[in-house]
Amino acid sequence: MTLDADFLTHALTIARSAADAAEAVIQPRYRARDFSVTAKSDATPVTEADREAEAVIKRVLRSAFPAHAFYGEEEGREGDSDFLWLIDPIDGTKAFVRGYPMFSTQIALMHAGELVLGVSAAGEYGERMWASRGGGAFLNGRRVQVSTADALDAHTAISTGNLKSLAQSPARWSVLADLVSSVGRIRGYGDFLHYHLLARGAIDLVIESDLNILDIAPLVVIVREAGGVFTDLDGAPIGLATRSALAGTPALHALALARFDVPRA
């Protein structure tokens, strides 16, 4: 199978269809509050909608790509292939359970360790973004681009996600404090939303210290195709073992990364 533009176009079409199928499962349960909640081994919640949505996503993807491998939030790794689909059926289950629309379906394709396409579908919020390598990033069909922000000043907006690990490093916590004091706005949009905002130029930098690849895989492709830079907090490429994120315009990513390059306790 050749990883060319035609393949990526086809695979992205299938991924968007899989997101449609997931939404058909998730939306009725969310609106009717038709689900029960149990706790996984890590104490995070899971519902029938999570499991059912992951299953239907896989059915759609497998029908088109039976030889590909899968890594899902609910069922883990399946298969062995250079093509690996990364699936989080409901990223933001806590929001789903509590009844506010800050959750999304995240679907991405990784080939030989490189993320090459992604769909971030937040139907209840009214946004869907998608991108493929070399094909640009789109929000509800409109091509988007990161902002031109190039300085940490009063015009800059930063959003943060989970910062528990960062807070345990006095040096890095001090860096974050300096960043906050340097910019015009600090918010904590979290989950899919701050990456959507970044990709369409509404905020300029995102910082998170506690996540996993399934939370961000498609968003990495989307931000990059919108002209941004996306690494972990150490500047390393995003991969299956990633646990943090630093994403922003090229200039602001470079500035922030240089500041976070400090000894940690």
C-alpha positions as CSV (number, residue, x, y, z in Angstrom):
1,M,0.0,0.0,0.0
2,T,1.5,3.3,-1.1
3,L,1.3,6.3,1.3
4,D,0.6,8.9,-1.4
5,A,-1.8,11.7,-1.8
6,D,-4.5,9.5,-3.2
7,F,-4.3,7.0,-0.4
8,L,-4.4,9.8,2.2
9,T,-7.4,11.4,0.6
10,H,-9.2,8.0,0.6
11,A,-8.2,7.2,4.2
12,L,-9.3,10.6,5.4
13,T,-12.7,10.1,3.8
14,I,-13.1,6.8,5.6
15,A,-12.0,8.3,8.9
16,R,-14.6,11.1,8.5
17,S,-17.2,8.4,7.8
18,A,-16.1,6.6,11.0
19,A,-16.5,9.8,13.0
20,D,-20.1,10.1,11.5
21,A,-20.8,6.6,12.7
22,A,-19.5,7.4,16.2
23,E,-21.6,10.5,16.4
24,A,-24.7,8.5,15.6
25,V,-24.0,6.4,18.7
26,I,-22.8,9.2,21.0
27,Q,-25.3,12.0,20.3
28,P,-28.6,10.2,21.2
29,R,-27.1,8.8,24.4
30,Y,-25.7,12.2,25.4
31,R,-28.9,14.1,24.8
32,A,-31.1,11.5,26.5
33,R,-28.7,11.0,29.3
34,D,-29.0,7.3,28.4
35,F,-25.9,5.7,29.9
36,S,-24.4,4.3,33.1
37,V,-20.9,5.2,34.3
38,T,-18.3,2.8,35.6
39,A,-14.7,3.5,36.6
40,K,-11.7,2.0,34.8
41,S,-8.6,0.8,36.5
42,D,-7.1,4.3,36.4
43,A,-10.3,5.7,38.1
44,T,-11.4,7.5,34.9
45,P,-15.0,7.1,33.9
46,V,-16.3,5.0,31.0
47,T,-19.8,4.6,29.6
48,E,-21.6,2.3,27.1
49,A,-21.3,5.2,24.6
50,D,-17.5,5.0,24.8
51,R,-17.4,1.3,24.1
52,E,-20.1,1.3,21.4
53,A,-18.5,4.3,19.6
54,E,-15.1,2.6,19.5
55,A,-16.6,-0.6,18.1
56,V,-18.5,1.2,15.3
57,I,-15.4,3.3,14.4
58,K,-13.4,0.1,14.1
59,R,-16.1,-1.5,12.0
60,V,-15.9,1.3,9.5
61,L,-12.1,1.4,9.4
62,R,-11.8,-2.4,9.1
63,S,-14.2,-2.5,6.2
64,A,-11.8,-0.4,4.2
65,F,-8.5,-1.4,5.7
66,P,-8.7,-5.0,7.0
67,A,-4.9,-5.4,7.4
68,H,-4.3,-2.3,9.5
69,A,-3.7,-2.3,13.2
70,F,-5.7,-0.4,15.9
71,Y,-5.1,1.2,19.2
72,G,-8.3,2.2,21.0
73,E,-8.9,3.9,24.3
74,E,-11.2,1.2,25.5
75,E,-9.8,-2.0,23.9
76,G,-6.1,-1.3,23.5
77,R,-3.8,-2.6,20.8
78,E,-5.0,-5.0,18.1
79,G,-3.1,-6.3,15.1
80,D,0.4,-5.7,13.7
81,S,1.0,-3.3,10.8
82,D,2.9,-0.2,9.8
83,F,-0.5,1.4,9.6
84,L,-1.9,2.0,13.1
85,W,-5.3,3.7,13.7
86,L,-5.4,5.6,17.0
87,I,-9.0,6.0,18.4
88,D,-10.4,7.8,21.3
89,P,-14.2,7.4,20.9
90,I,-15.0,10.1,23.5
91,D,-12.1,12.2,24.6
92,G,-13.5,14.2,27.5
93,T,-15.8,11.5,29.0
94,K,-16.0,13.5,32.2
95,A,-17.6,16.3,30.3
96,F,-19.9,13.9,28.5
97,V,-21.0,12.4,31.8
98,R,-21.6,15.8,33.4
99,G,-23.6,17.1,30.5
100,Y,-21.5,19.8,28.8
101,P,-20.3,19.6,25.2
102,M,-16.5,19.7,25.7
103,F,-15.9,16.2,24.4
104,S,-14.9,14.9,21.0
105,T,-14.1,11.8,18.9
106,Q,-10.4,11.6,18.0
107,I,-9.3,9.4,15.1
108,A,-5.8,9.4,13.6
109,L,-3.6,7.3,11.3
110,M,0.0,6.6,12.1
111,H,2.3,5.1,9.5
112,A,5.7,3.7,10.6
113,G,5.6,6.0,13.7
114,E,4.5,9.2,11.8
115,L,1.1,10.7,12.3
116,V,-0.3,11.3,8.8
117,L,-4.0,12.2,9.1
118,G,-6.5,13.0,11.7
119,V,-10.2,13.8,12.4
120,S,-11.3,15.7,15.6
121,A,-15.1,15.6,15.7
122,A,-16.9,17.6,18.4
123,G,-20.5,17.3,17.2
124,E,-22.2,18.7,20.3
125,Y,-19.9,21.7,20.2
126,G,-20.5,22.2,16.5
127,E,-17.0,21.7,15.2
128,R,-15.2,19.1,13.2
129,M,-11.6,19.5,12.1
130,W,-9.5,17.3,9.8
131,A,-6.2,17.2,8.1
132,S,-3.8,15.0,6.2
133,R,-0.1,15.3,5.6
134,G,0.5,17.9,2.9
135,G,-3.2,18.6,2.5
136,G,-3.9,21.5,4.9
137,A,-6.2,21.7,7.9
138,F,-9.9,22.3,7.8
139,L,-12.7,23.4,10.2
140,N,-16.2,22.5,9.0
141,G,-14.9,22.6,5.5
142,R,-13.0,25.9,5.7
143,R,-9.2,25.9,5.5
144,V,-7.6,27.3,8.6
145,Q,-4.2,28.7,9.7
146,V,-2.5,29.4,13.0
147,S,-2.0,33.1,13.9
148,T,1.1,35.1,13.0
149,A,1.9,35.8,16.7
150,D,5.7,36.0,17.2
151,A,6.2,37.6,20.6
152,L,5.1,36.9,24.2
153,D,3.3,40.1,24.8
154,A,0.0,41.7,25.6
155,H,-1.5,40.4,22.3
156,T,-0.7,36.8,22.9
157,A,-3.2,34.2,24.3
158,I,-2.1,30.9,26.0
159,S,-4.3,28.0,26.9
160,T,-3.3,25.2,29.4
161,G,-4.5,21.7,30.0
162,N,-3.7,19.3,32.8
163,L,-0.5,20.7,34.6
164,K,-0.1,18.3,37.5
165,S,3.4,17.0,36.5
166,L,4.6,20.4,35.5
167,A,3.4,21.7,38.9
168,Q,5.8,19.2,40.6
169,S,8.8,20.9,38.9
170,P,9.6,24.2,40.7
171,A,11.7,25.3,37.8
172,R,9.1,24.6,35.1
173,W,6.3,26.0,37.3
174,S,8.3,29.2,37.5
175,V,8.7,29.3,33.7
176,L,4.9,29.0,33.4
177,A,4.4,31.8,35.8
178,D,6.8,34.0,33.7
179,L,4.9,33.1,30.6
180,V,1.5,33.9,32.2
181,S,2.8,37.3,33.3
182,S,4.2,38.1,29.9
183,V,1.0,37.6,27.8
184,G,-2.3,39.3,27.4
185,R,-4.6,36.3,28.2
186,I,-4.3,32.9,29.9
187,R,-7.1,30.4,29.6
188,G,-7.6,26.7,30.3
189,Y,-9.8,25.5,27.4
190,G,-8.5,22.0,27.5
191,D,-9.2,18.8,25.6
192,F,-9.8,19.3,21.8
193,L,-10.9,22.9,22.1
194,H,-7.6,24.7,22.6
195,Y,-6.1,22.9,19.7
196,H,-9.0,23.8,17.5
197,L,-8.6,27.4,18.6
198,L,-4.9,27.3,18.0
199,A,-5.3,25.8,14.5
200,R,-7.7,28.5,13.4
201,G,-5.6,31.4,14.9
202,A,-7.8,32.2,17.9
203,I,-5.1,31.4,20.5
204,D,-1.3,31.2,20.1
205,L,0.2,28.6,22.4
206,V,-1.0,25.5,24.2
207,I,0.8,23.8,27.2
208,E,-0.1,20.5,28.8
209,S,2.0,18.2,31.0
210,D,-0.3,15.2,31.5
211,L,-1.9,13.4,28.6
212,N,-1.5,10.4,26.2
213,I,-1.2,10.0,22.5
214,L,-4.8,9.1,22.1
215,D,-5.8,12.5,23.5
216,I,-3.9,14.4,20.8
217,A,-3.0,12.3,17.8
218,P,-5.3,13.9,15.2
219,L,-4.8,17.3,16.7
220,V,-1.1,17.0,16.1
221,V,-1.7,16.6,12.3
222,I,-4.3,19.4,12.3
223,V,-2.0,21.9,14.1
224,R,1.0,21.1,11.9
225,E,-1.1,21.3,8.7
226,A,-2.4,24.7,9.9
227,G,1.2,25.9,10.1
228,G,1.9,25.3,13.8
229,V,4.6,23.3,15.6
230,F,3.6,20.5,17.9
231,T,6.1,18.7,20.2
232,D,6.3,17.5,23.8
233,L,7.6,19.9,26.5
234,D,11.1,18.7,25.9
235,G,10.9,19.4,22.1
236,A,10.7,15.7,21.2
237,P,8.5,14.5,18.3
238,I,5.0,13.2,19.2
239,G,4.9,9.5,19.4
240,L,3.1,6.6,21.2
241,A,5.0,7.3,24.5
242,T,4.2,11.1,24.5
243,R,3.0,12.4,27.9
244,S,3.1,16.2,27.4
245,A,2.4,18.8,24.7
246,L,3.8,22.2,23.6
247,A,2.0,23.5,20.5
248,G,1.9,26.9,19.0
249,T,2.9,29.3,16.2
250,P,6.5,28.5,15.0
251,A,7.9,31.6,16.8
252,L,6.1,31.2,20.1
253,H,6.8,27.4,20.2
254,A,10.5,28.2,19.9
255,L,10.4,30.9,22.5
256,A,8.4,28.7,25.0
257,L,10.6,25.7,24.4
258,A,13.7,27.6,25.1
259,R,12.3,28.8,28.4
260,F,11.2,25.3,29.4
261,D,14.7,24.0,28.8
262,V,15.6,24.2,32.5
263,P,16.8,21.8,35.1
264,R,13.9,20.1,36.9
265,A,13.7,19.0,40.5
